[in-house]
Amino acid sequence: MFVGGRPALDLTGTLMYRHRSAPTELLASAADLSEWAQQSGLVHEPVTANRTGLAQTRELREAIYTLVLGRMSHLPDSQADVDLLNATAAAPPLDLALRDGVLQRSGSLRQLHSALARDTLEVLGSPLMTRVRECAGSDCTRLYLDTSRNATRRWCGMRQCGDKAKAAHYRARRKAAHLGHDETR
């Protein structure tokens, strides 16, 4: 689930298969959102969310996705999405504390949204944006930061999409070789 390389890109992946097959919503409930926030490492304690907060998270997610995908396609930014991102980033950041020598992050849903918006602004406003990719998997629409040396990574992750693509390619080659072999008989 966390293959984006940045929290904001991971958030966009919570709506899978956006326009290539049947969309799958991973943030179906406020509990899903709280669990995602903890699993992402953004917070170490549960975040309280309700239906309104979940809707706000989804709205932020779609603004991030639209802006990043637009930048990848060299399209002008949506001013409404930029305004949402800027306003959200202006909220207080997450609370940080050192507990038993370990950094702990906590905060409200508003603070979580602020952290995600700030992360998006850092990606959009820096050279990192030139390394953001959309997965080349046949039905995957995840965005990720390509940190490979030559910037040639094609899939969000090998386990998620790379292995499937390589296996399909292998089967196609075997089938073509088998068909070619049959024709020579």
MOJOLIN-V815124 format. One line per field, one symbol per residue. phi: phi as a letter, one per 20 degrees, with the letter a starting at -180 (. if undefined). burial: b if it has 9 or more other C-alpha atoms within 8 Angstrom, else e. A space follows every 10 residues. Layout:
phi: ???
burial: ???
This chain:
phi: .ddfnbgfff ffffdelgcd bfgceedebf ffffffgfff nfcdcgdecc ffffffffff gfffffffff ffemefffff ffffffffff fgffedbecl mdfcdbqeff ffgfffffff ffffebfggf decdgeggce cfdbeedfge lcfdcfafff cfffffffff ffffffffff fffee
burial: eeebbbbbbb ebbbbbbbeb eebeeebeeb ebbbbbbbeb ebbbebbebe eebbeebeeb bbbbbbbbeb bbeeeebeee bbebbbebbe beebeeeeee eeebbbbbbb bbbbbbbbbb bebbeeebbe bbbbbbbeeb bbbbbbeeee eeeebbeeee bbbbbeeeee eeeeeeeeee eeeee
